[in-house]
Amino acid sequence: MTELEKIEKIAQGIMAGYYGEKQKCGTEYQKWTYAVLQADKIYRGDWIVNKETNELGHDYVQVILKA
């Protein structure tokens, strides 16, 4: 899986509400952009999905990062 595909997959998880924070207002394009920006920070390691507060989200991201 390429870097871009991993970021997109993480962003899809944010949009689905698995982890991160979904933007509540704006167009769908703005919401997607916000999710992609968060996903990029998660991918690069600037942000983490805390295993103690969101074990399923953490595991989901780890699978994507290792793919």
Residue frames as a rotation matrix with the C-alpha (Angstrom) as fourth column:
MET 1
0.590 0.807 0.000 0.00
0.807 -0.590 0.000 0.00
0.000 0.000 -1.000 0.00
THR 2
-0.214 -0.679 0.702 1.43
0.614 -0.652 -0.444 3.41
0.760 0.337 0.557 -0.92
GLU 3
-0.887 -0.189 -0.422 1.75
0.451 -0.556 -0.698 6.34
-0.103 -0.809 0.579 1.47
LEU 4
-0.784 0.621 -0.015 -1.20
-0.588 -0.734 0.340 8.10
0.200 0.275 0.940 -0.17
GLU 5
-0.124 0.749 -0.651 -3.39
-0.123 0.639 0.759 4.99
0.985 0.174 0.013 0.05
LYS 6
-0.440 -0.099 -0.892 -2.58
0.800 0.408 -0.440 4.63
0.408 -0.907 -0.100 3.75
ILE 7
-0.976 0.081 -0.202 -3.46
0.023 -0.885 -0.465 8.27
-0.217 -0.459 0.862 4.46
GLU 8
-0.521 0.830 -0.198 -6.70
-0.643 -0.229 0.731 7.87
0.561 0.508 0.653 2.51
LYS 9
-0.130 0.447 -0.885 -7.62
0.326 0.862 0.387 4.71
0.936 -0.238 -0.258 4.44
ILE 10
-0.705 -0.156 -0.692 -6.93
0.709 -0.158 -0.687 6.44
-0.002 -0.975 0.222 7.77
ALA 11
-0.919 0.386 -0.077 -9.05
-0.389 -0.921 0.032 9.41
-0.058 0.059 0.997 6.62
GLN 12
-0.299 0.840 -0.453 -11.90
-0.280 0.376 0.883 7.03
0.912 0.391 0.123 5.78
GLY 13
-0.297 0.123 -0.947 -11.77
0.792 0.585 -0.172 5.78
0.533 -0.801 -0.271 9.38
ILE 14
-0.922 -0.033 -0.385 -12.00
0.255 -0.801 -0.541 9.36
-0.291 -0.597 0.747 10.63
MET 15
-0.706 0.693 -0.145 -14.99
-0.618 -0.504 0.604 10.05
0.345 0.516 0.784 8.38
ALA 16
-0.130 0.648 -0.751 -16.65
0.109 0.762 0.638 6.88
0.986 0.001 -0.169 9.68
GLY 17
0.465 0.311 0.829 -16.13
-0.662 -0.499 0.559 8.11
0.587 -0.809 -0.026 13.25
TYR 18
0.648 -0.275 -0.710 -13.76
0.426 0.904 0.039 5.33
0.632 -0.327 0.703 14.37
TYR 19
0.088 -0.683 -0.726 -11.20
0.914 -0.235 0.332 7.83
-0.397 -0.692 0.603 15.74
GLY 20
-0.837 -0.426 0.343 -10.15
0.525 -0.802 0.286 11.44
0.153 0.419 0.895 15.31
GLU 21
-0.346 0.726 -0.594 -12.64
0.267 -0.531 -0.804 14.25
-0.900 -0.437 -0.010 15.11
LYS 22
-0.353 0.335 0.874 -15.03
0.934 0.074 0.349 14.62
0.052 0.939 -0.339 12.20
GLN 23
-0.997 0.024 -0.076 -15.77
-0.025 -1.000 0.014 18.21
-0.076 0.016 0.997 11.22
LYS 24
-0.468 0.884 -0.004 -19.43
0.604 0.316 -0.731 18.92
-0.645 -0.344 -0.682 11.97
CYS 25
0.587 0.685 -0.432 -20.12
0.128 -0.605 -0.786 21.75
-0.800 0.406 -0.442 9.53
GLY 26
-0.293 -0.656 -0.696 -19.06
-0.647 -0.400 0.649 22.69
-0.704 0.641 -0.307 6.04
THR 27
0.444 0.399 -0.803 -19.26
-0.886 0.329 -0.326 20.97
0.134 0.856 0.499 2.69
GLU 28
0.967 -0.092 0.236 -18.37
0.051 0.983 0.176 17.32
-0.248 -0.158 0.956 2.22
TYR 29
0.530 -0.823 0.206 -15.16
0.358 -0.003 -0.934 18.45
0.769 0.569 0.293 0.50
GLN 30
0.113 -0.465 0.878 -14.21
-0.689 -0.673 -0.268 20.53
0.716 -0.575 -0.396 3.57
LYS 31
0.702 0.200 0.683 -15.00
-0.666 0.523 0.532 17.61
-0.251 -0.829 0.500 5.89
TRP 32
0.922 -0.383 0.062 -12.89
0.376 0.842 -0.386 15.26
0.096 0.379 0.920 3.75
THR 33
0.306 -0.837 0.454 -10.00
0.000 -0.477 -0.879 17.76
0.952 0.269 -0.146 3.66
TYR 34
0.277 -0.136 0.951 -10.10
-0.916 -0.336 0.219 18.07
0.290 -0.932 -0.217 7.46
ALA 35
0.890 0.094 0.446 -10.04
-0.256 0.912 0.319 14.27
-0.377 -0.398 0.836 7.78
VAL 36
0.754 -0.651 0.089 -7.11
0.446 0.407 -0.797 13.96
0.483 0.641 0.597 5.36
LEU 37
0.187 -0.692 0.698 -5.12
-0.468 -0.687 -0.556 16.56
0.864 -0.223 -0.452 7.29
GLN 38
0.465 0.035 0.885 -5.69
-0.863 0.242 0.444 14.61
-0.198 -0.970 0.143 10.52
ALA 39
0.976 -0.050 0.212 -4.84
0.089 0.979 -0.183 11.33
-0.199 0.197 0.960 8.77
ASP 40
0.523 -0.837 0.160 -1.56
0.088 -0.134 -0.987 12.78
0.848 0.531 0.003 7.51
LYS 41
0.070 -0.476 0.877 -0.61
-0.877 -0.448 -0.173 13.77
0.475 -0.757 -0.449 11.08
ILE 42
0.681 0.209 0.701 -1.49
-0.558 0.769 0.312 10.27
-0.474 -0.604 0.641 12.31
TYR 43
0.945 -0.326 0.021 0.50
0.246 0.668 -0.702 8.68
0.215 0.669 0.712 9.47
ARG 44
0.274 -0.893 0.357 3.58
-0.098 -0.395 -0.913 10.81
0.957 0.215 -0.196 10.18
GLY 45
-0.079 -0.287 -0.955 3.38
0.816 0.532 -0.227 10.11
0.573 -0.797 0.192 13.92
ASP 46
-0.754 -0.145 0.641 2.59
-0.114 -0.931 -0.346 13.67
0.647 -0.334 0.685 15.01
TRP 47
-0.050 0.810 0.585 -0.72
-0.994 -0.095 0.046 12.45
0.092 -0.579 0.810 16.44
ILE 48
-0.957 -0.194 -0.216 -1.54
-0.177 0.980 -0.096 9.03
0.230 -0.054 -0.972 17.89
VAL 49
0.203 0.972 -0.115 -4.74
-0.508 0.204 0.837 7.10
0.837 -0.112 0.535 18.40
ASN 50
-0.407 -0.397 0.822 -4.57
-0.905 0.054 -0.422 6.29
0.123 -0.916 -0.382 22.11
LYS 51
-0.568 0.124 -0.813 -4.83
-0.098 0.971 0.217 2.55
0.817 0.202 -0.540 22.71
GLU 52
-0.931 0.178 -0.319 -6.18
0.355 0.236 -0.904 3.05
-0.086 -0.955 -0.283 26.23
THR 53
-0.486 0.783 -0.388 -9.12
-0.305 -0.568 -0.765 5.19
-0.819 -0.253 0.515 25.15
ASN 54
0.522 0.635 -0.569 -9.76
-0.769 0.061 -0.637 3.72
-0.369 0.770 0.520 21.69
GLU 55
-0.183 -0.665 0.724 -8.31
-0.295 0.740 0.605 0.23
-0.938 -0.103 -0.331 21.36
LEU 56
0.365 0.382 0.849 -10.19
0.629 0.571 -0.528 -0.69
-0.687 0.726 -0.032 18.16
GLY 57
0.996 -0.011 -0.092 -9.23
-0.069 -0.756 -0.651 2.58
-0.063 0.655 -0.753 16.43
HIS 58
0.282 -0.956 0.076 -5.61
-0.794 -0.189 0.577 2.12
-0.538 -0.223 -0.813 17.50
ASP 59
-0.152 -0.314 0.937 -5.49
0.105 0.938 0.331 -1.44
-0.983 0.149 -0.110 16.18
TYR 60
0.723 0.509 0.466 -7.16
0.529 0.025 -0.848 -0.37
-0.443 0.860 -0.251 12.90
VAL 61
0.854 -0.454 -0.254 -4.54
-0.515 -0.804 -0.298 2.34
-0.069 0.385 -0.920 12.32
GLN 62
0.005 -0.909 0.416 -1.68
-0.642 0.316 0.698 -0.02
-0.766 -0.271 -0.583 13.17
VAL 63
0.181 0.131 0.975 -2.89
0.493 0.845 -0.205 -2.55
-0.851 0.518 0.089 10.58
ILE 64
0.962 0.208 0.179 -2.99
0.260 -0.484 -0.836 0.21
-0.088 0.850 -0.519 7.95
LEU 65
0.632 -0.767 -0.107 0.48
-0.739 -0.639 0.215 1.51
-0.233 -0.057 -0.971 8.86
LYS 66
-0.150 -0.718 0.680 1.99
-0.398 0.673 0.623 -1.97
-0.905 -0.177 -0.387 8.62
ALA 67
0.629 0.493 0.602 0.34
0.319 0.542 -0.777 -2.78
-0.709 0.681 0.183 5.27
